[in-house]
Amino acid sequence: MKVSVLGFDLSDNATGRADLLARLLAPRYEVEVVGPRFGDDVWRPARDGAIRYRALPGARWPRFGATLPALARLADGDVLLASKPRPTSFGVGLLARRRPRRPLILDIDDWELGFFYRGGFWGRVGRLLNLSNPNSLTWTWLAERLVSRADALTVASRFLADRFGGLLVPHVRDTEAWTPERFDRAAARARLGVGDARVVMFLGTPRAHKGVEDLVEATAGLDGARLVVVGADPASAAARRWAAREHVRVVGEIPFDDVPRYLMAADVVAIPQRATTDTLGQVPAKLFDAMALGRPIVSTAVSMIPEILEGCGVLVRPGDATALRVALARLLDDPAGAAELGRRARARCAERYSFAAARAVLFPLIDRLAGAPPRSAP
């Protein structure tokens, strides 16, 4: 049986969730990720991995209308799994399932409208009028109104479950493959050229709501510490500004499968999410990278993070650089305590946020839908 995972923009970092879903399903089903690509190529961290991608160049309306039939034909699986309630993933899935009629699962890992709402009233007005963008506020709002048309829903956080319903499938990691003992910490540190410095690491796409600006300020006051930001575009204005600080090292995007070879260099991993409409329903996937590899974590009390890190991580108020500095210093100054925190985080990840835990939900769902008559498409 084949499953087609539909991504809304295969050149965007949101492809990470589509790639994760495909990796989860690959042992039991034939699987590939399909969708439009609005950038030059498939997102760098996923490009050379184990999952097959098929993409078509994206376009704006009305040209995008001519691409829709071809995108729908790419989704040729027996089961369709759309990542995000976006027009260019879920919308394409609604079109694709009509001929032939097939079950369509919608996976929601972010509150997409929250990304648009952060700009205030006039920001929303401008985004509402951006009708030529097939994933603009207007079209995304309409896609969210159609969520009930899916045959089943999976969601990545409790906020999303409360808002939309569905089965909870958080971001997870392969805790059997990602064990700290398999990766050389000394080699990871040598790769980054950090010498004997104590390393605080941020790994991920450093957008405003990820709190990297807070982290840069917090680590400036830590004696003998280096902040390593992995996953930034080194040519961006923000990355150039951070790299100009003596204590900051910026590394570009890396393949997903190389994450452990960098993350093992960290003495502490920082995930300083801010409290915004972007983060209400979001649980950062990189939280589980650090947990799987037993890295001590300092994060913020946003969304599901307090539940996930209860007893195995340190939490501070979002947006509080001083509190962040104090928490980081406490772990850096107590290596034994930090290591114990990392061990507890890994144990929590293996128990609740592993590939095995997610497959226990996804496999029965797909088998049930594939064996049952699909719902009538609208």
C-alpha positions as CSV (number, residue, x, y, z in Angstrom):
1,M,0.0,0.0,0.0
2,K,1.2,3.5,-0.8
3,V,0.8,6.7,1.2
4,S,1.3,10.1,-0.4
5,V,2.3,12.8,2.1
6,L,1.4,16.2,0.8
7,G,3.5,19.2,1.8
8,F,2.5,22.8,1.3
9,D,5.9,24.1,0.2
10,L,8.7,21.6,-0.2
11,S,11.3,24.3,-0.1
12,D,10.2,25.6,3.3
13,N,11.2,24.3,6.8
14,A,7.6,23.1,7.3
15,T,8.8,20.2,5.2
16,G,10.3,18.9,8.4
17,R,6.9,17.6,9.6
18,A,6.1,16.0,6.3
19,D,9.5,14.3,6.3
20,L,8.9,13.0,9.8
21,L,5.5,11.6,8.9
22,A,7.1,9.8,5.9
23,R,9.9,8.4,8.0
24,L,7.4,7.1,10.5
25,L,5.4,5.3,7.8
26,A,8.2,4.0,5.6
27,P,8.8,0.7,7.4
28,R,5.2,-0.5,6.7
29,Y,4.1,1.3,3.6
30,E,5.5,2.7,0.3
31,V,5.7,6.4,0.9
32,E,6.8,9.6,-0.8
33,V,6.3,13.3,-0.2
34,V,4.8,15.4,-2.9
35,G,3.8,19.0,-3.4
36,P,4.7,22.4,-4.8
37,R,8.1,24.0,-4.4
38,F,8.0,27.8,-4.2
39,G,11.8,28.1,-3.7
40,D,14.7,26.8,-5.8
41,D,14.9,23.3,-4.4
42,V,13.6,20.9,-1.7
43,W,14.4,22.1,1.8
44,R,18.1,21.5,2.4
45,P,17.9,19.3,5.6
46,A,15.5,16.9,3.9
47,R,16.9,17.0,0.4
48,D,19.3,14.1,0.5
49,G,17.6,11.9,3.1
50,A,16.0,8.5,2.9
51,I,12.6,9.8,1.8
52,R,11.6,10.3,-1.9
53,Y,10.4,13.7,-2.9
54,R,8.5,14.8,-6.0
55,A,7.8,18.5,-6.5
56,L,6.5,20.9,-9.0
57,P,7.3,24.6,-9.2
58,G,4.8,26.7,-7.3
59,A,3.2,29.8,-8.6
60,R,0.8,32.6,-7.6
61,W,-2.8,32.8,-8.6
62,P,-4.1,32.6,-11.3
63,R,-1.1,30.6,-12.7
64,F,-1.3,28.2,-9.7
65,G,-4.7,27.1,-11.0
66,A,-3.0,25.5,-14.0
67,T,-0.7,23.5,-11.7
68,L,-3.4,22.1,-9.5
69,P,-4.3,19.1,-11.7
70,A,-0.7,18.0,-12.0
71,L,-0.2,18.3,-8.2
72,A,-3.2,16.2,-7.6
73,R,-1.9,13.5,-10.0
74,L,1.4,13.4,-8.0
75,A,-0.6,12.3,-5.0
76,D,-1.2,8.8,-6.3
77,G,-1.1,6.9,-3.1
78,D,-3.8,4.6,-1.7
79,V,-4.0,6.9,1.3
80,L,-3.4,10.6,1.3
81,L,-1.8,12.4,4.3
82,A,-1.8,16.2,4.0
83,S,0.6,18.1,6.2
84,K,-1.0,21.3,7.5
85,P,-4.4,22.8,6.6
86,R,-2.9,24.9,3.8
87,P,-4.5,25.2,0.3
88,T,-1.4,23.8,-1.4
89,S,-1.4,20.6,0.7
90,F,-4.8,20.0,2.2
91,G,-6.5,21.7,-0.7
92,V,-4.6,19.6,-3.2
93,G,-5.5,16.5,-1.1
94,L,-9.2,17.3,-1.2
95,L,-8.9,17.6,-5.0
96,A,-6.8,14.5,-5.4
97,R,-9.0,12.1,-3.4
98,R,-11.9,12.6,-5.7
99,R,-10.5,10.4,-8.5
100,P,-10.1,7.8,-7.4
101,R,-11.8,8.2,-4.1
102,R,-9.3,7.6,-1.3
103,P,-9.1,8.4,2.4
104,L,-7.5,11.7,3.3
105,I,-5.8,12.3,6.7
106,L,-5.0,15.9,7.7
107,D,-2.1,16.4,10.0
108,I,-2.0,19.7,11.9
109,D,1.3,20.6,13.7
110,D,0.9,24.4,13.9
111,W,-2.0,26.8,14.2
112,E,-1.4,28.3,10.7
113,L,-3.6,31.3,11.2
114,G,-1.5,32.3,14.3
115,F,1.4,33.0,12.0
116,F,-0.7,35.6,10.2
117,Y,-2.3,37.2,13.3
118,R,0.9,38.3,14.9
119,G,1.0,41.5,12.7
120,G,-2.0,43.2,14.4
121,F,-5.0,44.7,12.7
122,W,-3.3,46.4,9.7
123,G,-1.0,43.5,9.2
124,R,-4.1,41.2,8.9
125,V,-5.7,43.6,6.5
126,G,-2.6,43.5,4.3
127,R,-2.4,39.7,4.4
128,L,-6.1,39.4,3.6
129,L,-5.6,41.4,0.5
130,N,-2.7,39.3,-0.7
131,L,-5.0,37.1,-2.8
132,S,-2.5,36.1,-5.4
133,N,-0.5,34.0,-2.8
134,P,-2.2,30.6,-2.7
135,N,-1.2,30.2,1.0
136,S,-2.1,33.7,2.1
137,L,-4.3,34.5,5.1
138,T,-7.6,34.4,3.1
139,W,-6.9,31.1,1.5
140,T,-5.5,29.5,4.6
141,W,-8.6,30.7,6.6
142,L,-10.8,29.0,4.0
143,A,-8.7,25.8,4.2
144,E,-9.1,25.8,8.0
145,R,-12.9,26.0,7.5
146,L,-12.7,22.7,5.6
147,V,-10.9,20.7,8.3
148,S,-13.9,18.6,9.0
149,R,-13.8,17.3,5.4
150,A,-10.8,15.1,6.2
151,D,-11.5,11.5,6.9
152,A,-9.2,11.7,10.0
153,L,-7.1,14.2,11.9
154,T,-3.8,14.0,13.7
155,V,-2.4,17.0,15.7
156,A,0.9,17.7,17.3
157,S,-0.1,19.6,20.5
158,R,-2.9,19.8,23.0
159,F,-3.8,23.3,22.0
160,L,-4.5,21.9,18.5
161,A,-6.4,18.9,19.8
162,D,-8.6,21.3,21.8
163,R,-9.2,23.5,18.7
164,F,-9.6,20.8,16.0
165,G,-9.9,17.4,17.7
166,G,-8.0,14.5,16.3
167,L,-5.4,12.1,17.5
168,L,-2.3,13.5,19.3
169,V,0.9,12.7,17.4
170,P,3.6,15.0,18.7
171,H,6.9,15.5,17.0
172,V,9.0,12.4,17.8
173,R,12.5,11.1,17.2
174,D,14.0,7.7,16.5
175,T,15.4,7.0,20.0
176,E,16.8,3.7,18.9
177,A,19.0,5.2,16.2
178,W,19.7,8.4,18.1
179,T,21.5,7.2,21.2
180,P,24.3,9.4,22.6
181,E,26.8,6.6,22.7
182,R,26.7,6.3,18.9
183,F,28.1,9.8,18.3
184,D,31.5,11.2,19.0
185,R,31.2,14.3,21.2
186,A,34.9,15.2,20.7
187,A,34.5,15.1,17.0
188,A,31.4,17.2,17.2
189,R,33.2,19.9,19.1
190,A,36.2,19.7,16.8
191,R,33.8,20.2,13.8
192,L,32.6,23.4,15.3
193,G,36.0,24.6,16.4
194,V,34.8,25.6,19.9
195,G,37.9,24.4,21.7
196,D,37.4,24.1,25.5
197,A,34.5,26.6,25.5
198,R,31.2,25.7,27.2
199,V,28.7,25.4,24.4
200,V,25.1,26.6,24.4
201,M,23.4,25.5,21.2
202,F,20.3,26.6,19.3
203,L,19.5,24.3,16.4
204,G,16.7,25.0,14.0
205,T,15.3,27.7,11.8
206,P,15.8,30.9,13.8
207,R,12.6,32.9,13.2
208,A,11.5,35.7,15.4
209,H,9.2,33.6,17.6
210,K,12.1,31.2,18.4
211,G,13.7,33.7,20.7
212,V,17.2,33.7,19.3
213,E,17.6,37.4,20.0
214,D,16.9,36.7,23.7
215,L,19.4,33.9,23.6
216,V,22.2,36.0,22.0
217,E,21.8,38.6,24.8
218,A,21.5,36.0,27.6
219,T,24.7,34.2,26.6
220,A,26.7,37.4,26.2
221,G,27.0,37.5,30.0
222,L,28.2,33.9,30.4
223,D,31.9,33.7,31.2
224,G,33.7,31.2,28.9
225,A,30.6,30.2,27.0
226,R,30.0,30.1,23.2
227,L,26.6,30.3,21.6
228,V,26.4,28.1,18.5
229,V,23.4,28.8,16.2
230,V,22.9,25.9,13.8
231,G,20.4,26.2,10.9
232,A,20.5,29.9,10.1
233,D,21.0,31.4,6.7
234,P,24.5,32.9,7.1
235,A,23.8,35.5,4.5
236,S,20.7,36.8,6.4
237,A,20.9,40.2,8.2
238,A,20.1,38.5,11.5
239,A,22.8,35.9,11.2
240,R,25.4,38.4,10.2
241,R,24.4,40.5,13.2
242,W,24.7,37.5,15.6
243,A,28.0,36.4,14.0
244,A,29.5,39.8,14.6
245,R,29.2,39.1,18.4
246,E,32.4,37.7,19.8
247,H,30.7,34.8,21.6
248,V,28.4,33.6,18.7
249,R,29.2,31.1,16.0
250,V,26.6,30.7,13.2
251,V,26.3,27.5,11.1
252,G,24.1,27.1,8.1
253,E,21.4,24.5,7.4
254,I,22.6,20.9,7.8
255,P,21.0,17.6,6.6
256,F,18.5,16.2,9.1
257,D,20.6,13.0,9.5
258,D,23.6,15.0,10.6
259,V,21.8,16.7,13.5
260,P,23.3,14.3,16.2
261,R,26.9,15.1,14.9
262,Y,26.4,18.7,15.8
263,L,24.0,18.5,18.7
264,M,26.4,16.3,20.7
265,A,28.8,19.2,21.0
266,A,26.3,21.1,23.2
267,D,26.7,21.4,27.0
268,V,23.2,22.9,27.1
269,V,20.6,23.2,24.4
270,A,18.4,26.3,24.5
271,I,14.9,26.5,23.0
272,P,13.7,30.0,24.1
273,Q,10.3,30.1,22.4
274,R,8.5,33.4,22.8
275,A,4.8,33.6,23.7
276,T,3.1,34.8,20.5
277,T,0.3,33.7,18.3
278,D,2.9,31.8,16.3
279,T,3.7,29.6,19.3
280,L,0.3,28.9,20.9
281,G,-0.1,25.6,19.2
282,Q,3.5,24.9,18.4
283,V,5.9,22.4,20.0
284,P,9.4,22.9,18.6
285,A,10.6,19.7,16.9
286,K,14.1,20.4,18.0
287,L,13.1,19.9,21.6
288,F,12.9,16.1,20.8
289,D,16.3,16.2,19.0
290,A,17.9,17.3,22.3
291,M,15.8,14.9,24.4
292,A,16.7,11.9,22.2
293,L,20.4,12.6,22.5
294,G,20.3,13.2,26.2
295,R,21.2,16.9,26.1
296,P,20.3,19.2,29.0
297,I,17.6,21.6,27.9
298,V,16.6,25.1,28.9
299,S,13.3,26.3,27.4
300,T,10.3,28.5,28.1
301,A,6.9,27.9,29.5
302,V,5.0,28.0,26.2
303,S,2.4,25.6,24.7
304,M,3.1,22.0,25.7
305,I,6.7,22.5,26.6
306,P,6.1,22.5,30.4
307,E,4.3,19.1,30.2
308,I,7.0,17.6,28.0
309,L,9.9,18.8,30.1
310,E,8.4,18.3,33.5
311,G,11.1,16.9,35.7
312,C,13.6,16.6,32.9
313,G,14.3,20.2,31.8
314,V,14.6,23.8,33.0
315,L,11.9,26.3,32.2
316,V,12.0,30.1,32.3
317,R,9.5,32.9,31.4
318,P,9.3,33.6,27.7
319,G,11.1,36.7,26.6
320,D,13.1,37.1,29.8
321,A,16.8,37.2,28.8
322,T,17.9,37.6,32.4
323,A,16.1,34.5,33.6
324,L,17.4,32.6,30.6
325,R,21.0,33.6,31.5
326,V,20.6,32.5,35.1
327,A,19.2,29.1,34.0
328,L,21.9,28.5,31.5
329,A,24.6,29.4,34.0
330,R,23.2,27.1,36.5
331,L,23.4,24.1,34.2
332,L,26.8,25.1,32.8
333,D,28.2,25.4,36.3
334,D,26.8,22.0,37.4
335,P,27.9,19.4,34.7
336,A,26.8,16.4,36.8
337,G,23.3,17.9,37.5
338,A,23.0,18.8,33.8
339,A,24.0,15.3,32.7
340,E,21.3,13.8,35.0
341,L,18.7,16.1,33.5
342,G,19.8,15.0,30.1
343,R,19.4,11.3,31.0
344,R,15.9,11.9,32.3
345,A,15.0,13.8,29.2
346,R,16.1,10.9,27.0
347,A,14.2,8.4,29.1
348,R,11.0,10.6,28.7
349,C,11.6,10.8,25.0
350,A,12.0,7.0,24.6
351,E,8.8,6.5,26.7
352,R,6.5,9.1,25.1
353,Y,8.0,10.7,22.1
354,S,9.7,7.9,20.2
355,F,9.0,6.5,16.7
356,A,7.5,3.5,18.3
357,A,5.0,5.6,20.3
358,A,3.9,7.5,17.2
359,R,3.6,4.4,15.0
360,A,1.3,2.8,17.6
361,V,-1.1,5.6,16.7
362,L,-0.5,6.1,13.0
363,F,-0.3,2.5,11.8
364,P,-3.8,1.4,13.1
365,L,-5.3,4.7,11.8
366,I,-4.0,4.1,8.3
367,D,-4.8,0.4,8.2
368,R,-8.4,1.2,9.4
369,L,-8.9,3.9,6.8
370,A,-7.5,1.8,4.0
371,G,-9.7,-1.1,4.8
372,A,-12.9,1.0,5.2
373,P,-14.9,2.7,2.5
374,P,-13.7,6.3,2.3
375,R,-16.0,9.1,3.0
376,S,-17.8,10.7,0.0
377,A,-15.7,13.6,-1.2
378,P,-17.5,17.0,-1.4
